[in-house]
Amino acid sequence: MQYIKRGFVICLVLLTALFLLVTFRNRRQKISDFENRYLASHPSFSLESLLDGSYFRGWDSYFSDHAAWRDDMMRNYLWLRLNVKKQVLVNEVMISQESLLPYLGEKDFGSDDYAGLARAAVGRLEPIRRLVEDRGGRFLYYGIEGMSVVFREGYPSYLHTHVDYYENCAAAFRAALEEAGFSTLYSHDVFTAEGGSPKPYYSRVDHHYNFLGAWKSYEAICLWCREQGYELPIVDQQTLNIQPASGPFYGTYFSRLCGLSPIQESLLIFDTTVFPAFERWDDGQRTDAPLLQLPEEGKPIRYAAYMGGDMGETVIRTNRPELPNILIVGDSFTNPVEALCVYSFNEVRSLDFRKYTEMTLTEYLQSYPADVVIVMRDSLNYVGDEGNGNLK
């Protein structure tokens, strides 16, 4: 018995040493492909971090993110949850019959005064609209119905999702914009104009609309511009030759399931050769980066393929002064629309105030006045006062 105990202890020590050795010798990844997030970096030592305990917490996070065989263990555990336990809520992703949905959680939104929240949000937009129109431009608010609202029937009745809260905020916000006299377009109205469902225009594994939804949004914006007196070309779907990319699309929720999702789809891509020649700057640096940026064969394809992902500021010039200039403000929903606008406008500028900090929007418009200014937001963020919801 004594030899068995010793053997067990020796094996345990050897396994632990092997685990630590492999962990330390692992290639240090900066980003988790499965989780689509930055992994913890090596903690920096300081007396302050030692005394407040953050140094040791940093090591906990570091070892957790870089442990040997971490990805394999995550995949195996998720496989058990999905295929053996048959769980439908995994990693804050709700698996419905037709889509993956976010678990919105038991959030405290602070207020259910929808009308008050909506008026405050519109009040933040009013000075921007006034500045644009005083300078002879046109201002449009383009509202995008949230994916979790579009597929809301996929949630089980027992799960409290807060979708009602978002829809109440959206209704109050639309009413406040109308009362204030804003020009508006809404994706729900655009996608259902011919009597169909909005679902074909949304990804089933990501929180964004798909490229068809982006194209319909772009077309509606361009038609609105024509109504304002601007003459511009509009690229059609046939010319774009829209088709699925090879390989699965690692959308927001698909990634959280480590690629084991029972629901899969491909990212829709388009022919970039039909676009005019352009010059491009990202965050102040000349890049001339392509409008569509696909990874190497076999690598995960993400929504960031459109325009290369979120940038604080992007400027694209096509040197066609007979066409109007456009400025688009918003989150990642703007990315594929920005790409499409290169076909129709002389200069395309985009700002994402989650990242852009050089100037306020008022200062930016005074420095770079545009003929058309579009603010694009999704309905889950209509009344939010952070990032692109806090325009000044």
Secondary structure, DSSP 8 states (H G I E B T S, - for coil): -HHHHHHHHHHHHHHHHHHHHHHHHS---SEETTTTEE--------HHHHHHSHHHHHHHHHHHHH-TTHHHHHHHHHHIIIIIS--SEETTEEE-SS-EEE---S---S---HHHHHHHHHHHHHHHHHHHHHTT-EEEEEEE--HHHHTGGGS-TTS---HHHHHHHHHHHHHHHHHHT--EEEHHHHHTTTS--SGGGB-SSSSSB-HHHHHHHHHHHHHHHHHTT-------HHHHT-EE-SS-B--HHHHHTTT--S-----EE--GGGS---EEEETTEE----SB----TTS-B-GGGBTTS--SEEEEE---TTS-EEEEEESTTHHHHHHHHHHH-SEEEEE-TTT--SS-HHHHHHHS--SEEEEEEEGGGTT--SGGGS--
